[in-house]
Amino acid sequence: MNTLKHRLHTFWILLKMFPYIISAYLFNLFQNKELWLFCERGFDAGDNAFVLFNYCKKNNISAKCFYLTTDKNLLKDKTFIKYKSFKHRFFLIFTTKFFITHAKSFVDPWNIQLPQVCKNLFSTQTYIFLQHGITHNNVSNILGNKSANFDYFICGGKPEYNYISKTFGYEKEQILYTGFPRFDNLHKFNTKKEILLIPTWRSYCMQPSWIKKIIITDQQFLQSEFYKKYTELFNNKKLLKFLKKENLTFNVLMHPEAQKYTKFFNKTSKQIVFLEPGKISMQEKLKSACLLITDYSSVAFDFAYMRKPILYYQFDKNTFFRDHYKKGYFDYEIDGFGTVCTQTDHLVDEILKITNLNFKPSKKNLKKMKSFFPIYDKKNCHRIINYFN
């Protein structure tokens, strides 16, 4: 029954697509250039795809390049296409290369994977997965070849490349260690008196945005260890006194899936500031911060690339690696770029310690940072485009 329902749904989608297919076919007869489409999650612009897209525009490559977004300011430029618009659907059919940071479904306005007959109607379509963060957990069930089926998988670090090559089921030539496009912008920065906290989300205590049915209530979140531990941190007297004395700003940027819960956190100091993703550039905040505190977020690798100090706040690591992600090749105690703290008091003490070291990573951690990123230059975009152009 479910199979029949799925087939009928697919047939209905194909009927809706038919006018686009015919229009695209006629339009494609007069095209003499490849069409490349760049996309992140449809509404945002600031990650690897956006950086690579801007590189292509500046360097006048032979393909026609377009970026998908809902940003009204960006849409004033004709090289930007409104996400899920007629033009998006129209261009999708004869796009030759997709440069994406998330799953294929994010670039597909029909919310299905186009049948193979449509994919090969005009030319072979190639999906290049740029990633939105270094893969360090075992997410082969999500991003592996059997499930994600990308044509190429771009890696930002050497150990990551080695792990994906062995674990994710892709052929060796499909995995490219080029460095992330956004890393090109991480060589020049001016740090300010800002500490940046970026925790990742937890599927076991936060309601996923893509699930309409309520499976986790606000009350369950308020009873979670995540809420209790961060409430404890934001109200730690020793930390608040220290921030005021040193005139340090403690910026907090919650994961997009956790943003809706910021309203529950009571803070008693002006030094603690909750950032809104749509109003700031994450990369600029990473560049200006003198210290990063995170838990399991891949954002730590961007900070390590800049060779700045990192602390890990992992009060629930057993639960996290049991109920959220499976642990991969990266062992935080051995491979991590900073101290792993499980208690609030320990974390606060480490913050004070790093401040006394003038916000410099230890020699041991600096060595690990350099080892993870043997490619360290401003040619990441160049390597990727040179490969596909």
N, C-alpha and C positions, 0 to 999 in steps of 0.2 A: 504493500500500500504506500509506504513511504517512497519507494522507488518510482512508482507511477506518479505520485504527487510531484516528485523532483523533476521527472521528465516533462510533465505538463507545464511546470513553472519555467523550465529551461526553454521549452517551445514558445511560451508566451514572451519570454525575454527576446528570443530570436525574432519574433514577429515585430516587436518594438524596435529592434535594432535594424530591421530591413531597410528603412529609408536612409539611415545613416550609412549602411554598407553600400547602397547604390550611389549615394552622393559622394562618398569617399572614393569609390572606384572611379567615377567620372573625373573627380578632382585629381586623383592620383595619376591619371593618364598624362597630365601636363606637368608633373613634378619631375625634376631632374636632380633633386637633392634628398638626402636622408632626412627624416624628421626624428628628433630626439625629444623625449618628454621627461621632465624632472619633477619629482614629487616626494613630499615627506608625509604628513598625515592629512594633507588637503587644506588645512587652515593655517598652518605655520610656515615660516620661512626664516631659516637661520641655522639649519643643520648642514650636514655634508652635501646634500643635493643642491641646496641654495648656493653654497660656496662654489661648488663645481659648475653650476649653471652660470654664475657671474664670471667665472674664469673663461668659460666658452664664449661669452658675449665680448669680453675684453680682447680675446685673442682671435676673433673672427674665424672660427673653424668652419669647415666646409658644410657641415650639417645645419639644418634649421632647428633652433633650440627654443623650447617653450617650457614655462614653469607653471604648475598648477597651484592655485591658492584662492583664498576667499578675502585676502587683504585688499581693501578698496583702494588704498594708496598705491599699492603695487600694480593693481589692475589698470591704472592709467597708462601704463606702458604696454604696448601691443604684444610684447614677448611673454606677457603673463596671461594665463587663461583661467577664467573662473571655474573653480572646482564644481563638477557635476553639471556644468552648463551644456548647451547644445554643442558648442565648439569643442568642449572636452570629449564628448561622446564621438563627435565627428573625427577629431584628430587621433583618438585612441586606436581606431581601426587600422590606420596605415602608418602608425608610429613604428619605426624600425628598432629603436633602442629606448628602453626605460631605465632611468637612473633613479633608484628608489632607496629610501632609508628604512622602510617598514615592509610589511607583507604585501604581496601582489594585490590583495583585496583593496588596499588603500588607493590604488590608482584606477580601480575599476568602478565606474559610476553605476554599473548594473548590479554590483554586489555579487557577481558570479565570476568564475574563471572562464574566460572566453573559450568556447569549444575549439579544438585544434583546427577545424575546417576554417574558422574565422581568423585564427592566428596566422595561418599560412595562405590566406586568400590573396594577398598582394606580395608579401615578402616575409621572410623569417623575422619574427620579433624576438629581441634579446632583452632579458631582464638582468640588469647589473645591480646587485645588492650592495649598497654603500655602507649599510649599518647606521645606527644612531648611537652606538656605544661599543666599546671593546667587548667581545664575547669572552666571558671568563667563567660563567656557570655552565652546567650541562643542559643546554636548551636544544640538543640535537633533535628532540621530538617535535620541536616547533620550527627550527631553522634548518634542519637537516634536508638532504636531497629528496628523501621520500615524501616529506610533508610540504616544504617550501618550494623545492624544485627551481631554484634560481639558476640562471645560465652561468653567472659569475658571482663570486663571493669576495668582496674587497676586505682586506685585513689591515688593521692599524698597528699591530705589534707582532714581533717575531714569535714569541711563545704561543700567542693566539693562533697564528698561521699554522704552526706545528700541530696544535690541538685539533683545529678544524680539519686539517688534512687527514688526520688519523681517525676522527670520530664521526664526521658529519655525512659521510657517504658520497662526497663529490669526487670527480676525477681531479687529478693533480693540476691539470691545466685550467681548471675552472676556478681555482683559488689563487688570488693574487695578493702578494704582500707589497703594497704600494705606499702605505700610510694613508690616513684619513684626509680628505680634502680640507676639513676645517683646521687641521694641524698646521697648515700653511700660515694661519693667522696667529699662531701661538708663540711666535719668536720675539715679538716686540710687545712689551706691556709695562705699565707703571702700577706697582702695588700701592694700595692705600691702607689705612688703619681699619681694615674690614676682615672679620672672620666670617666665613660662609659655611652654613650648615645645609646639606642637601641629603635628606633621608630618602630611600626608595619606598615603594608602597608594599603592602602585604595583602595578598589575596584572601588570607584567612581572617582578617579583621576589618577589611574595607570593601565596600560595595563596588564591584566593577561597573564602569560607566556603560559598557556595551550590553549588560544584562538588565532588561527592563523589570523583571520580577525582583522584588526585594529579597535578597538572600542573607544580607547582613544589615541589621538595624543600627541606628545611631547609638542606641543604648549599648549594643554589643561592642561598638567601637570605644565608647567611653569606659568600658570595663577591660579593654585590652591593655596589654603590657606596653604597647607602642604609645598610647595616650598617657598612661601613668608615668612612664619614664621621661618623655619629653616635657610633660608638665613639671616634673621634678627638676629637670635641667633648666628650664626657663625661669624657675623661681629659686634656683640655688643662690643663697646669699653670698657665698664666697665668690662665685662667678660674677654676680651683678656688681658687687663692690669693686672687683678687679676691672671690669669693663669700664666702669665710671672713672676709676682712678687713671687708667691708661687711655681714656677717651677712644675706646674701640667700639665699632659698630658690629653687632652680631646679627648678620643677615640670615634669614631662614627662607629657603626655597623648597617648598614641598613638591613632590612628584605630582604630575597632572591628575593622577588617580586619587591623590590624597588632598588636593586643593580644597575640596568641599568641607574638609574637617578642620581647617584652620580657625574657623569661627569658634571652636570649642576651647581653644587654648587661651588662657588668661595670662597675660604678661604684666609684670609690675615695673618694668624698666623701659625707658625710651631708647636704650641702647639696643634692645632687641626689636628687629624690624622684619615683618613678614612681607616677602616680595610677591608680586603678582606676575606670573609668567608672561602675559600679554603686554605688560608695560615695561619690561626690561629685556635686555639681551643676556641670555645665560652665559654666552662666551665672554662678554665684556665683564660680567660679574666674576667669572673665574679668573680673568686676567687681573682684575683689580684687588682680589682677595689675597691676604698674606698667609692665610691658613684655611685649609678645607677640612671640614668634619663631615664624614658620611658613614654609612653602614656597609651596604653591599653594592652601592650604585657604581656603575661603570664610569660615572663622571670623574671618579678619582684618577682614572688613567689620563684624562686631559690635563689634570693638575700635575700628575707625575711627569707628563711630557714637558711641562714648563719647569720641572725640577723645583717645585715648591712643597713645603711640608704638609703632611696629611695625617689625620687621626681617624681611627675607625671606632664607632660606637655600636657595639654588637651585643646588646643585652638579651637578644632572643635568637641567637644563631642556630641552636638545635631545632627550634620550631621553624625557623625560616627555611633551612635546608631540608626539612622534612615535608613542609606543607606548601612552600612557595616555589622555590627552585631547587634543582639537584646540584650538589656541589660539583664543580668541574676541576680543571687542572690547577686553578689558582688557590693556593693555601695562604690565607691572610697572615697567619703567624709566621710562615716561612717566606712567602713571596711578597707579602704586603709592603707598602711604601711608608708605613708608619706604625705606631703602637696601636694594638687592639685593646679597647677598653670595654668592659662589661658592666661596670658600675659608674654612676654619675660622678662620685667623688674622685675616682681615678681619672676620669676624662677631664675634669676641671683642673686637677693637678698637672696633667700633661699639657693642657693649654697654657698654663702659667710657665711651665718648663720651656716650651717652644718660644714663648715670648722672650724669655731670658736669653735664648740663643739667637735673638734677633730674627726670628722667623726663617731659619735656615734648616734644611733637612740634614740629618746626620750623614756622615761619610758612608756608612753602611747602606742607608736608604738611597742616597744619591747614586751609588754604584748599581743598585737594583733598578733604578729608574733608567739609567743609561743602557743597561743590559736589555731591558724590555723593548726599548726603542732604538735599535742600532741604526735605523734610517732616521736621520734627524736633519732635515733641511726644508726648504720652501718649495719643493718640487713634487709634492704629492698629487696635486691636480694635474700637473704636466705628465706624470707617469701614467695616470689613468687615461687621460684623453689621448695620449700618444699611442696607447695600446689599442684603443677602439676606433680612432679616427683614420 
